[in-house]
């Protein structure tokens, strides 16, 4: 059944007065569902939800991260009982990494997905949402390691916009009718750019399809069991419900991650979390302003505890910094740092984006997280990347592909390797490449937040933007890639070849037999 808002839209079109009638429908009722406890993910979601509230829409947000200073029309429904993934990752976990490590990471995501699904479905926050009168015009949710929240959307009967705080995962493409091309699109956990040699393409093909099938065989049934326990066994599988996703907002931009073939229901919003600059604390401002030789920033994000570095790696970085002319600012969770050189400043928290855009910052030493990587691209700062888990490998490969980054593998961290990597990144060609990426990252037809708000309103006003849904969503991948056509052509071609072979053998055999008789 069409919602009153969609009926109003049709009336508006018929009467030639779309603006008046759409405004008469009033502000949208928007629900945000964000069960994952990763704060770096929420940095991508929050600006969209806050922007919608500032635009006058009624926004309800279920998450682990209530807004400390909510704007009007923004209401939190906090999730509790699950540890937040902030300063929680011990670097000892990455001392030994193999090709199979990203499959181990998949199982970690799988467990996180089950925990967050179970907690959210049982939470008082969700119960309050389900008890609210009236219906939502649109539901915005994260689609990451579980599709559990699609069961909630089915219960509430509202169109869905999905968000991904990283580049699209292998299981995202099919639901949006987008082509999954392992020869060209690197898998999330692979250290590959869009240009791969044969070995890289082979590994990427295997990883992409293996992870996709693992998600279907493990994550989907796990979500189904919890959703059906909550809402009843008549709820369809979330594997089918995700096909009803109206729009997909993804935290990527072609200037950094490379161009990808996607349908119009997939919208790139890379860098949406980057807001207007704020004044720096006086001590930081003084350090940056007075750095005649420039500044190097070291930060490994919100999840990793830098102080869990082994003594050898920590001392290697410290000794390398002592040899530099530049000042170095390091996000370090302890009050003190052994053998701290005079040109190094340690701080537990840093306004990363505002530091990176200071003109004296020369290099960003990072773990390759997408938020920091996007900020480096925005500010035009070369990167020394040390990827450790998740999408950091593919982000790092993109930086190298663009010529604005170099890799320092975690297992290789030492005094000399750190010095070589930093000197390489300080080269002018890296600076020029970073500025070229920054230019494209900045110059867009419309600001990312305005793009997001426009599409949210469009999805709500059209009852899910049905005209944007590709028919490919309902196709099996076998049909989508015309494998059935190739199979038929192979059978036909094989039959023709077999017929000619049989005919030649028959003719040659008959000729030979006649010759034998004459002899």
BELPE-V301407 format. One record per residue. N is the residue number from 1. PSI is psi as a letter, one per 30 degrees, with the letter a starting at -180 (999 if undefined). OMEGA is omega in degrees with one decimal (NA if undefined). Layout:
BEGIN
N:PSI:OMEGA, N:PSI:OMEGA
END
This chain:
BEGIN
1:k:-179.7, 2:k:177.2, 3:l:176.9, 4:e:-179.3, 5:e:179.1, 6:e:177.6, 7:e:178.1, 8:e:179.5, 9:e:179.3, 10:e:177.0, 11:e:-180.0, 12:e:179.7, 13:e:-178.3, 14:e:-176.8, 15:f:-179.9, 16:g:-178.9, 17:h:-175.3, 18:e:-174.9, 19:e:-175.8, 20:e:-175.2, 21:e:177.5, 22:e:177.6, 23:e:179.5, 24:f:179.8, 25:f:176.9, 26:l:-179.8, 27:l:178.7, 28:l:169.2, 29:j:-173.2, 30:k:177.0, 31:k:174.2, 32:k:-179.8, 33:j:-175.3, 34:i:-173.6, 35:f:-176.3, 36:k:-174.6, 37:g:179.6, 38:j:-176.3, 39:e:178.7, 40:e:175.7, 41:e:-174.8, 42:f:176.4, 43:f:176.3, 44:e:-175.4, 45:e:-170.8, 46:e:179.6, 47:e:179.3, 48:e:-178.5, 49:e:178.5, 50:e:178.9, 51:e:177.6, 52:e:178.5, 53:e:178.7, 54:f:177.2, 55:g:175.3, 56:g:-179.4, 57:l:-179.9, 58:j:-170.9, 59:k:174.8, 60:k:-173.4, 61:j:173.8, 62:j:-177.1, 63:l:175.6, 64:f:-170.2, 65:i:177.4, 66:k:-179.2, 67:k:-179.3, 68:f:179.7, 69:i:-175.4, 70:k:175.5, 71:l:177.1, 72:k:177.7, 73:g:-180.0, 74:k:-178.9, 75:k:179.5, 76:k:170.0, 77:i:-168.0, 78:k:171.1, 79:k:179.2, 80:l:174.7, 81:g:178.7, 82:k:-178.3, 83:k:175.8, 84:k:-177.1, 85:i:179.8, 86:k:-176.9, 87:h:-172.9, 88:f:-173.9, 89:k:178.3, 90:k:-176.0, 91:f:177.7, 92:f:-179.4, 93:f:-173.5, 94:g:-178.1, 95:e:179.8, 96:j:-178.6, 97:k:179.8, 98:l:177.8, 99:e:-175.4, 100:f:-177.0, 101:e:-178.0, 102:f:172.6, 103:e:173.7, 104:e:177.7, 105:e:177.4, 106:e:-178.9, 107:e:174.1, 108:e:176.6, 109:e:179.6, 110:e:179.3, 111:e:176.3, 112:e:-179.7, 113:e:178.9, 114:e:-178.6, 115:e:-178.0, 116:e:177.4, 117:e:-178.5, 118:e:-178.7, 119:e:-176.2, 120:e:-180.0, 121:f:-178.7, 122:f:-170.7, 123:l:174.1, 124:e:179.1, 125:e:-179.6, 126:e:178.8, 127:e:177.5, 128:e:178.4, 129:e:-177.1, 130:f:-179.9, 131:f:-177.0, 132:k:178.1, 133:l:179.2, 134:l:-178.0, 135:l:177.0, 136:k:178.2, 137:f:179.3, 138:k:176.6, 139:k:177.6, 140:k:-175.0, 141:l:172.7, 142:k:168.6, 143:j:-172.4, 144:d:-176.6, 145:g:174.9, 146:k:175.5, 147:g:-177.6, 148:e:-175.3, 149:f:174.6, 150:f:175.0, 151:e:176.7, 152:e:178.9, 153:e:178.2, 154:e:179.2, 155:e:-177.1, 156:f:176.2, 157:h:177.4, 158:l:177.7, 159:l:-172.4, 160:k:167.3, 161:k:-179.1, 162:k:176.1, 163:k:171.6, 164:k:-178.1, 165:f:176.2, 166:l:175.8, 167:l:-175.1, 168:k:177.9, 169:l:-176.8, 170:e:-177.0, 171:f:179.0, 172:f:-170.6, 173:e:-174.4, 174:e:-176.5, 175:f:179.8, 176:g:-178.7, 177:g:-178.1, 178:k:179.2, 179:k:175.2, 180:j:-171.0, 181:j:-175.6, 182:f:178.7, 183:f:-172.1, 184:f:-176.5, 185:j:-179.5, 186:k:176.9, 187:l:-172.4, 188:e:-172.2, 189:g:-175.0, 190:k:177.8, 191:i:-176.4, 192:k:170.4, 193:a:179.6, 194:f:177.0, 195:j:-177.0, 196:k:171.7, 197:a:-174.8, 198:e:179.3, 199:e:178.1, 200:e:178.8, 201:e:178.7, 202:e:179.3, 203:e:-179.6, 204:e:177.4, 205:e:-178.3, 206:e:-177.8, 207:e:-177.8, 208:e:-176.1, 209:e:178.4, 210:e:179.5, 211:e:179.1, 212:e:-178.9, 213:e:176.1, 214:e:178.3, 215:e:-178.8, 216:e:-174.9, 217:f:-176.3, 218:e:-172.9, 219:e:-178.4, 220:e:177.5, 221:e:179.1, 222:e:177.7, 223:e:179.1, 224:e:-177.3, 225:e:-177.8, 226:e:-180.0, 227:e:-178.7, 228:f:173.9, 229:e:-178.6, 230:e:-169.9, 231:f:179.6, 232:l:-174.0, 233:f:176.4, 234:f:177.1, 235:k:178.7, 236:l:176.7, 237:k:177.5, 238:f:175.8, 239:f:174.3, 240:e:-177.8, 241:e:-178.9, 242:f:176.9, 243:f:177.9, 244:g:177.5, 245:k:-175.0, 246:e:-171.9, 247:l:-179.7, 248:j:174.9, 249:k:-175.8, 250:k:-177.1, 251:i:176.4, 252:l:176.2, 253:k:-172.7, 254:f:-177.2, 255:f:-179.0, 256:e:-174.1, 257:f:-179.8, 258:l:180.0, 259:k:179.5, 260:k:178.4, 261:j:179.4, 262:k:175.9, 263:l:-175.6, 264:f:176.9, 265:g:174.4, 266:j:-173.8, 267:k:177.0, 268:k:179.8, 269:g:-177.8, 270:k:178.4, 271:g:-177.4, 272:f:-179.1, 273:f:-177.0, 274:j:-177.3, 275:a:179.3, 276:k:-179.1, 277:l:178.0, 278:l:177.7, 279:k:178.5, 280:l:171.6, 281:k:-173.0, 282:e:-178.2, 283:e:178.3, 284:e:179.8, 285:e:179.9, 286:e:179.1, 287:e:-176.5, 288:e:-177.6, 289:e:-174.2, 290:g:179.4, 291:j:-175.8, 292:e:-179.3, 293:g:179.3, 294:l:-175.5, 295:k:171.3, 296:k:179.5, 297:k:175.4, 298:j:176.7, 299:k:179.4, 300:h:169.0, 301:a:-172.9, 302:f:-175.8, 303:e:-173.7, 304:k:174.2, 305:j:-179.2, 306:e:-178.2, 307:g:173.9, 308:g:174.3, 309:k:173.2, 310:l:-178.8, 311:e:-177.4, 312:e:-179.3, 313:e:178.5, 314:e:-178.8, 315:e:176.7, 316:e:178.0, 317:e:-178.4, 318:e:-179.3, 319:e:178.2, 320:e:179.8, 321:e:-179.3, 322:f:-179.5, 323:f:-175.3, 324:l:172.9, 325:f:-176.2, 326:l:168.8, 327:k:-178.0, 328:k:175.8, 329:k:-174.1, 330:k:171.4, 331:j:-172.9, 332:k:-168.8, 333:f:178.3, 334:l:177.2, 335:f:-176.2, 336:l:177.2, 337:j:-179.2, 338:k:176.7, 339:h:-178.3, 340:k:-179.8, 341:l:-174.9, 342:f:-179.3, 343:g:179.6, 344:k:178.2, 345:k:-179.6, 346:k:-179.8, 347:k:-177.4, 348:f:180.0, 349:k:-177.8, 350:k:170.4, 351:i:-166.3, 352:e:-176.5, 353:e:-177.2, 354:e:175.5, 355:e:-175.8, 356:e:-177.9, 357:g:174.3, 358:k:-174.5, 359:f:-178.9, 360:f:178.6, 361:k:-173.5, 362:e:-176.6, 363:k:175.5, 364:j:176.7, 365:j:-165.6, 366:l:174.4, 367:f:177.7, 368:g:174.5, 369:l:-171.7, 370:e:178.7, 371:e:178.8, 372:e:178.2, 373:e:177.9, 374:e:179.1, 375:e:176.6, 376:e:177.4, 377:e:179.8, 378:e:-176.4, 379:f:178.8, 380:h:-177.8, 381:k:176.2, 382:l:-173.0, 383:k:163.4, 384:j:-171.3, 385:k:175.4, 386:i:-177.4, 387:k:-176.0, 388:e:-179.2, 389:l:172.8, 390:b:-175.2, 391:g:-177.4, 392:f:-179.1, 393:e:-179.5, 394:e:175.9, 395:e:179.3, 396:e:178.1, 397:e:178.1, 398:e:177.3, 399:e:179.2, 400:e:177.9, 401:e:-178.8, 402:f:177.6, 403:g:-178.7, 404:g:-178.2, 405:l:174.1, 406:l:-174.8, 407:k:168.1, 408:j:-177.1, 409:k:-175.8, 410:e:-177.7, 411:f:-178.1, 412:g:-175.8, 413:k:177.7, 414:l:-176.0, 415:e:-175.1, 416:e:-179.5, 417:e:177.0, 418:e:179.3, 419:e:-179.3, 420:e:-178.2, 421:e:-178.8, 422:e:177.9, 423:e:177.9, 424:e:-178.1, 425:f:178.8, 426:f:-179.9, 427:k:-175.7, 428:e:-177.3, 429:e:176.2, 430:e:177.2, 431:e:-179.4, 432:e:179.1, 433:e:179.1, 434:e:178.7, 435:e:178.1, 436:e:176.6, 437:e:-179.6, 438:e:179.7, 439:e:179.9, 440:e:-179.8, 441:e:-179.2, 442:e:-167.7, 443:j:-179.1, 444:l:178.8, 445:f:-176.3, 446:k:176.5, 447:k:-175.4, 448:e:-178.9, 449:e:178.1, 450:e:176.6, 451:e:-178.8, 452:e:-178.4, 453:e:178.9, 454:e:-177.0, 455:e:175.9, 456:e:179.6, 457:e:179.3, 458:e:179.1, 459:e:179.6, 460:e:-176.1, 461:f:-179.2, 462:g:178.7, 463:h:177.2, 464:g:-179.8, 465:h:-174.8, 466:f:-179.0, 467:f:178.7, 468:f:-174.6, 469:j:179.2, 470:k:176.2, 471:f:-179.3, 472:f:-179.9, 473:e:-177.7, 474:f:179.9, 475:k:168.2, 476:l:178.8, 477:f:178.9, 478:e:178.7, 479:e:-176.5, 480:e:-179.5, 481:g:177.8, 482:g:178.6, 483:f:176.1, 484:e:177.8, 485:e:177.7, 486:e:-179.3, 487:e:179.1, 488:e:179.1, 489:e:178.5, 490:e:178.8, 491:e:179.7, 492:e:-180.0, 493:e:178.1, 494:e:179.2, 495:e:179.0, 496:e:179.9, 497:e:179.9, 498:e:179.6, 499:e:178.4, 500:e:178.1, 501:e:179.5, 502:e:-178.8, 503:e:179.2, 504:e:178.1, 505:e:-179.1, 506:e:-179.5, 507:e:-179.8, 508:e:179.1, 509:e:179.3, 510:e:179.2, 511:e:-179.7, 512:e:-179.6, 513:e:178.9, 514:e:179.0, 515:e:179.7, 516:e:179.4, 517:e:-179.5, 518:e:-179.9, 519:999:NA
END
